[in-house]
Amino acid sequence: MQGLLSLTRKHTSAQLEDACGTALSYQCYRLRTVRQLIGRRAEKQQALDFLDEHPLIRPLGDYAAVVARAAERNQDRPKLFIDPSS
């Protein structure tokens, strides 16, 4: 906090707001990053929307079926370790 307050002596509040906003968009929380961003005109990182459906993305049910088949196969296999609770 003291370091951030000391930046108010050399820079305007608008410069600090812009630098802090940009640092926050990149989830960078260090004073060093804010200092570097004051001198630059870096753009804020834009959040991307996640796609729920796309031709390259399989439906979630397909993955559930794969996991269920794997679990069934593992039930038929002999155990390689001894369960200490039994």
FENDA-V355881 format. One record per backbone hydrogen bond with DSSP energy under -1.0 kcal/mol. NH is the residue of the N-H (numbers start at 1). CO is the residue of the C=O. E is the energy in kcal/mol with one decimal. If there is no record, write none. Layout:
nh & co & e
NH & CO & E
NH & CO & E
This chain:
nh & co & e
5 & 1 & -2.6
6 & 2 & -2.1
7 & 3 & -1.0
8 & 5 & -1.2
9 & 6 & -1.2
11 & 7 & -2.0
16 & 12 & -2.1
17 & 13 & -2.7
18 & 14 & -2.4
19 & 15 & -2.5
20 & 16 & -2.8
21 & 17 & -2.6
22 & 18 & -2.4
23 & 19 & -2.5
24 & 20 & -2.4
25 & 21 & -1.9
26 & 22 & -1.3
27 & 24 & -1.3
28 & 23 & -2.8
34 & 30 & -1.5
35 & 31 & -2.6
36 & 32 & -2.2
37 & 33 & -2.3
38 & 34 & -1.5
57 & 54 & -1.4
62 & 59 & -1.3
64 & 60 & -1.9
65 & 61 & -2.1
66 & 62 & -1.8
67 & 63 & -2.2
68 & 64 & -2.3
69 & 65 & -2.4
70 & 66 & -2.1
71 & 67 & -2.2
72 & 68 & -2.1
73 & 69 & -2.2
74 & 70 & -2.0
75 & 71 & -1.3
86 & 83 & -1.5
